[in-house]
Amino acid sequence: MSILSLPRVRVRDLGKARAYQPIWDLQTDIHKSIVNWKIECRRSGRDETDPIAEHRPLNQVLFVEHAHVVTLGKSGKENHLVASSERLAELGVEFVPINRGGDITYHGPGQIVCYPILDLELFKPDIGWYMRSLEEAVIRACEDYGVKAGRVEGLTGVWLGTGSSARKIAALGVKTSRWVTMHGLAFNVNTDLAFFDLIVPCGIKGKDVTSLSRELGQPLDLAEVQQRLLHHLQALFPWHRVQG
């Protein structure tokens, strides 16, 4: 298959210490442009699954390192936020209820957050496959650093260890409309894990949270880890990377 016939994807690094709401707004705008284009194609009888169709909005993969924030998914329970509003304010942690799946999680410095906004009809229209593929990208990135990661049956995300020693290194939460994804994954690399004490991570009691630096006993180059993750994402979701 020619690279020019693959889905076109723009990869963007949005930087560090970014507030949550503006990035959510950006995701929403990109997502809406793709969904609206697909709706218009259906109305006009055009092929919405043509990856190189004229005027098709670009699929995008956004990377960002957020300022301290706790987000609560639409199926989450507010009592999984165990810190008071006063404590959050003292620590400079924002609290934002959002429209992704999943429960509650924390984003902050030292964590790679990736938001793929992809039309799965150009790849494979299967949410289960999509979630497992996101997990696989993180599993492969961990393996690049000699850390064996995997899955825990019945739970989303990427885990190290099993049973009572299981600890989560990456959380997932997505939203889809007309097979177009938004939100994504959060991969703990150099994350200060003390901030997870503010919540019941992902609403799962009795499970620990970890980071790549904790497992290896040293901080890592976040940009390097991000490039490894991107490499594995592109292997799992073959695309033609475009600029602009």
C-alpha positions, 0 to 999 in steps of 0.5 A: 500500500502506498503511503499516500493512500494511508490516512493523513495525520497531523502530530502536534506537541502542545507543550508543557503546563497547559491548562485543561480547558483550552486543550479540551476545547481544541480537541472538541473543535478538531473532532467536530470538524471531522464529524461534520465533514462525515455528516455532509459526505453522507448527505451528498453521497460522497465516500466518507471513508476515502482517506485522501478525499478532497477537503477531508479534515486532518486526523490529529494526534495531540501530545501535551503535558498538563498543569495539575488537574483532576478530571472526572469521566461521565461514568465516574463518581464524585466521591472518588475525589477524596481531597477537599476543594480547599486542599485542591486549591492549596496544591493548585489542582483544578477539578474538571468534570468531562465527557469521556468514558471512565472514572477519575484520574489525575494529569500533571507534570512529568506525564505524557498525555496523548489525545488521538482524534482519529476516524476509526473508519479509516483504520478499523471501526472497533472500539475494543480494538482501538482501546487495546491498541492504545494500551499496546503502544504503551506496553511496547514503549515500556518494553523499550526501557526494559519494563514488562507491562501488560493488562489486567483482565476486566480493567482498562489501562496498562499495568505492571505486576499481577494480583495484589501487586498490580500497579497502573502506569497508564490510564485510558478514557475515550469518547467517540462519535460517528467513529471519530475518537477524542480524549485518549491516554495518560502515561506516567513517566516522571509523574509525582505520584503523591497527587494520586492520593487526592483521588481513588484512581480510575475508581479502583480501590486497592490498586497502586499507581506507578511511573516509569521513573519509579520502576527504573529508579531514575527520571527519564527524558520525557521527549524521548519517551514521547517519541517512542510512544509515537513510534509505536502508535504509528506502527499500530495505526499506519498513517501518513504524517503530514505537516501544517 
